[in-house]
Amino acid sequence: MPSNLSGWKQKIAAFAGGLGAPGLLLISFLDSSVLTFPVINDLLLIELSIQHPARMPLYATMAALGSLLGCVLLFFLARKGGEAFFHAKAGNHAHAIRHWVEKNGFGGVLVAALLPPPTPFKFFVLAAGVFEVPIGSFASAIALARVFRYFGIGYLAVRYGADAMPYLFAHKLQISVLAIGLVTVSYALSRLLLRHKPQVSAKE
């Protein structure tokens, strides 16, 4: 467990760790919303996946769902807080993040969610809420990014065991670029398919 966590956060993390899959849901929810637990959900996912490889899809799903719910909560808190709240939180990053989110919408949130630390991801969530990114687009982007992240981590845990986290830290940029590339291609293909809907005959 990272030593930079305060005592009460360490107690929450330890409690979550003892719950298994529900603990992953809890710690991911808290980390994505009102608190910060650096890499705790990743470490817990790796540990549980190593202990029970067959349950890895369940653990990854709980982590992704918890993170999605936490982001949605933060999204609505930001929407109620307004623009002044966002600028107070984001500081010098505010203008650039606002421009990115307003210009790119779904894609902007998706890319921000896939980028590794030290990307200030929560500021993008706040911006999405304040500047009224549609909730459907926002939730879809977060869900897609979190599925890629947590199923990828779970796969690495099953394959590499205790070396999964060092592998992630050593290759985080390459993994992020690959994930963004795959999602971009998938999104572009889906848009292309939706654009070419079959024509319905006037007689039907």
C-alpha positions, 0 to 999 in steps of 0.5 A: 500500500502506498505510504503517502496515504493518510491513516484513515485512507489506509483504513478504507483501502484495507477495508476495501481490500478485504471485500474482494469484488465489492471492495474494488467497486467501492475504492474505484468509486471513491477514487473517481469521485470525492477522494484520491487513492493513487493506484490502490484500485490497480494494485487491488485488481492485480492482487485479486486477479493473481489470487483468482485468475478465473474471476478477473473479468468480474474484478475488472468489471467492478473496477470499471463500474465503480469508476464510472459511477464515481465520475458520473457523481463528480460530473453532476456535482460540477454541473451544480457547482458552475463555472466558478467552481471549475476555475477554482479547482482547475486553476491554470489548466482551466482554459486549456481543459475547457477548450479541449472538452468543448471542442472534442466532446466524447473524444476529448473525454475518452482521450483524457480518460485513457492518458496516464498520470500525471494527466489531471483527469478529474479536471476534465470530468469537472469541465464536462459537467460544467460545460454541459457535455451530454451525459450519454456521451460522457458516460460512454466515453468513461465506460469505454476507457475504463473497460480498456484500462481495467481489463488490460490491467487484469490481463497483465496481472494474470499473465505476468503476476506480481510483475504486472505493475512494474510492467505498467509503469515502465510501458504506461505511455506505449500502452496508453497510445495503443489504447487510444489508437484502438479506441479511435479506430473503433469509434471511427468505424462505428461512425462510418457504419452509422453514417451509411444506413441502408435506405428504406424503400418508399413502398415499405 
